[in-house]
């Protein structure tokens, strides 16, 4: 992945909450407790692609609402792969890596806005 990947668009995210940066930071903190990523991993480990699709869909929606750009993009990609039954075996690892990097970037935003 290129170094110019956008993990969080804080301007867009804070605009979604009427520029209330404290609220945006609070929502990011709540996101860290959301079980969707863990549910995706568990569903794949169990071979339950239908449950994985539902959890990926939830993760994608949360990422969109919080302007977590690359997480949204990779969630959309995995969801599309599941729907078309053409799953790239590396896509879950890509998603997990993006998720971890997004959490790292979130920590910076939370520290700045909280």
Legacy VTK file of the C-alpha trace (Angstrom):
# vtk DataFile Version 3.0
C-alpha trace
ASCII
DATASET POLYDATA
POINTS 114 float
0.000 0.000 0.000
1.247 3.440 -0.862
2.352 5.944 1.731
-0.298 8.395 0.530
-3.160 6.225 1.784
-5.785 8.247 3.635
-6.906 6.379 6.727
-8.984 9.147 8.311
-10.400 12.300 6.769
-10.779 14.305 9.961
-12.171 17.362 8.184
-14.964 15.349 6.622
-15.551 13.364 9.815
-15.882 16.406 12.016
-18.185 18.094 9.469
-20.525 15.106 9.849
-20.981 16.107 13.491
-21.311 19.850 12.831
-17.591 20.437 13.503
-17.908 19.207 17.067
-14.430 17.717 17.307
-14.962 16.470 20.860
-17.995 14.490 19.689
-16.038 13.166 16.721
-13.268 12.002 19.060
-15.873 10.359 21.297
-17.334 8.496 18.316
-13.862 7.313 17.321
-13.330 5.988 20.849
-16.646 4.115 20.612
-15.613 2.676 17.266
-12.576 1.042 18.863
-14.972 -1.020 21.024
-17.104 -2.146 18.082
-16.830 -5.923 17.555
-17.332 -5.931 13.767
-13.702 -6.590 12.794
-13.418 -9.432 15.293
-16.711 -10.829 14.023
-15.401 -10.752 10.438
-12.281 -12.678 11.440
-14.258 -15.206 13.485
-16.785 -15.778 10.709
-14.031 -16.409 8.162
-12.217 -18.740 10.557
-15.463 -20.712 10.902
-16.122 -20.670 7.145
-19.323 -18.657 7.621
-19.164 -16.229 4.709
-22.751 -15.046 5.199
-22.015 -13.867 8.743
-18.727 -12.411 7.496
-20.621 -10.451 4.838
-22.964 -8.986 7.438
-20.097 -7.983 9.716
-18.118 -6.505 6.828
-21.204 -4.535 5.808
-21.492 -3.127 9.338
-17.790 -2.274 9.412
-18.106 -0.564 6.033
-21.016 1.555 7.256
-19.218 2.610 10.404
-16.121 3.478 8.397
-18.189 5.582 5.999
-19.949 7.456 8.791
-16.670 8.240 10.555
-14.744 9.053 7.346
-12.331 6.173 7.810
-11.500 6.236 4.125
-9.213 3.261 3.487
-11.110 1.048 5.922
-14.287 1.849 3.987
-12.547 1.069 0.671
-11.158 -2.274 1.827
-14.433 -3.252 3.542
-16.301 -2.488 0.319
-13.785 -4.583 -1.618
-14.189 -7.578 0.695
-17.968 -7.244 0.736
-18.004 -7.205 -3.060
-15.749 -10.256 -3.186
-18.059 -12.130 -0.820
-21.156 -11.165 -2.817
-19.576 -12.325 -6.078
-18.099 -15.447 -4.491
-14.629 -14.469 -5.695
-12.754 -13.902 -2.450
-9.089 -13.010 -2.724
-7.420 -15.098 0.001
-5.286 -12.079 0.965
-8.175 -9.631 1.305
-8.910 -10.432 4.943
-5.252 -9.796 5.805
-5.355 -6.535 3.840
-8.490 -5.476 5.709
-6.981 -6.384 9.084
-3.809 -4.426 8.292
-5.831 -1.384 7.252
-7.967 -1.727 10.379
-4.863 -1.768 12.599
-3.358 1.254 10.834
-6.682 3.076 11.088
-6.762 2.460 14.844
-3.211 3.859 15.103
-4.269 7.000 13.236
-7.419 7.256 15.358
-5.306 7.379 18.506
-3.611 10.519 17.147
-6.924 12.151 16.267
-8.444 11.257 19.634
-5.443 12.747 21.450
-5.741 15.914 19.367
-9.499 16.420 19.723
-10.411 14.920 23.074
LINES 1 115
114 0 1 2 3 4 5 6 7 8 9 10 11 12 13 14 15 16 17 18 19 20 21 22 23 24 25 26 27 28 29 30 31 32 33 34 35 36 37 38 39 40 41 42 43 44 45 46 47 48 49 50 51 52 53 54 55 56 57 58 59 60 61 62 63 64 65 66 67 68 69 70 71 72 73 74 75 76 77 78 79 80 81 82 83 84 85 86 87 88 89 90 91 92 93 94 95 96 97 98 99 100 101 102 103 104 105 106 107 108 109 110 111 112 113
